[in-house]
Amino acid sequence: MEHDKKRDIDTSENRNRLQRALFEHIGKGNAISMTALYEAVFDRPWDDRINDTRALRTLITAMRNDGIAIGSTSSKNGGGYYQPAEGSEYVDYLKKREIKAMVILRQNSQAKKVSLPAYLGQLQLENLGEKI
């Protein structure tokens, strides 16, 4: 059932709408709110902020998994999603995601009571085993 919902959300039409909307919001300073982006992608207002906007976050995650850079920002004055501008903003976007990944990996290594380098080595060996 959950897979069917994701398939209904992750359609080429929704991806195209999301990319068109983000194309108009290049740069962190031009972020589009989640509400406005949801309406642009799904062509209707959301009813329930948590459940309805989950569809938008699911679509964004799927596109990020395909290598599409979609930045996000939050602030007291709002925030939202944007297409990182070329240059330093794009580099900053990638660095932010790398830091986030390393924090999770460090937490996992601490939970397993091994050093981060040892844990990374284990992950590398596990991935090599899957390829063989």
C-alpha positions in Angstrom: 0.0 0.0 0.0 2.8 2.4 1.0 4.6 1.7 -2.3 1.5 2.5 -4.3 1.1 5.9 -2.5 4.8 6.7 -3.4 4.2 5.7 -7.0 1.2 8.0 -7.2 3.3 10.9 -5.8 6.5 10.3 -7.7 5.1 10.8 -11.2 6.8 12.5 -14.2 4.1 15.2 -14.1 4.7 16.0 -10.4 8.5 16.0 -11.0 8.1 18.4 -13.9 5.8 20.7 -11.9 8.3 20.6 -9.0 11.3 21.4 -11.3 9.4 24.2 -13.0 8.5 25.8 -9.7 12.0 25.5 -8.4 13.4 27.0 -11.6 11.7 30.2 -10.5 13.3 30.0 -7.1 17.0 29.9 -7.7 19.1 30.7 -4.7 18.5 30.5 -1.0 17.2 34.0 -0.8 14.5 33.1 -3.3 13.2 30.1 -1.4 9.5 29.1 -2.0 7.4 28.2 1.0 6.3 24.6 1.4 2.7 25.8 1.2 3.3 27.6 -2.1 5.4 24.7 -3.5 2.8 22.1 -2.5 0.1 24.1 -4.4 2.3 24.5 -7.4 3.1 20.8 -7.6 -0.3 19.3 -6.7 -2.5 22.1 -8.0 -4.6 22.3 -4.8 -4.1 23.7 -1.2 -3.2 21.3 1.5 -5.8 20.3 4.1 -3.5 18.9 6.8 0.0 20.4 7.1 1.6 17.2 8.3 0.0 14.5 6.2 -0.5 16.5 3.0 3.0 18.0 2.9 4.5 14.6 3.5 3.7 13.9 -0.2 5.8 16.9 -1.2 8.7 15.8 1.0 8.5 12.3 -0.4 8.8 13.7 -4.0 11.7 15.9 -3.0 13.5 13.0 -1.4 13.0 10.8 -4.5 14.4 13.6 -6.7 17.3 14.2 -4.4 18.0 10.4 -4.5 18.2 10.8 -8.3 20.9 13.5 -7.9 18.8 16.6 -8.3 19.9 19.4 -6.0 17.0 20.8 -4.0 18.0 23.0 -1.1 16.0 23.8 1.9 16.1 26.6 4.5 14.3 27.5 7.6 14.2 30.7 9.5 11.9 32.7 11.8 10.7 34.7 8.8 9.8 31.5 6.9 11.9 29.4 4.7 11.3 26.8 2.1 12.9 25.1 -0.9 15.1 26.4 -3.6 17.4 25.4 -6.5 20.9 26.1 -5.3 22.6 28.7 -7.5 25.8 27.7 -9.3 29.1 28.3 -7.6 29.6 28.7 -3.9 25.9 28.1 -3.0 25.9 24.8 -4.8 29.2 23.8 -3.0 27.6 24.9 0.3 24.5 22.7 -0.4 26.7 19.7 -1.0 28.9 20.4 2.1 25.7 20.7 4.3 24.5 17.3 3.1 28.0 15.7 3.6 28.0 17.0 7.2 24.6 15.7 7.8 25.6 12.3 6.5 28.8 12.2 8.6 26.8 13.1 11.8 24.6 10.1 11.2 27.6 7.8 10.5 29.3 9.1 13.6 26.2 8.4 15.7 26.0 4.9 14.3 29.7 4.2 15.0 29.2 5.3 18.6 26.1 3.1 19.0 28.2 0.1 17.7 31.1 1.1 20.0 33.6 1.3 17.1 35.6 4.3 15.9 34.3 6.1 12.9 37.2 5.1 10.6 36.6 1.4 11.6 32.9 1.8 11.0 33.5 3.3 7.6 35.8 0.4 6.7 33.1 -2.0 7.7 30.6 -0.2 5.5 33.0 -0.3 2.6 33.6 -4.1 3.1 29.9 -4.7 3.3 29.3 -2.8 0.1 32.1 -4.7 -1.7 30.5 -7.9 -0.6 27.1 -6.9 -2.1 28.8 -6.2 -5.5 30.5 -9.6 -5.7 
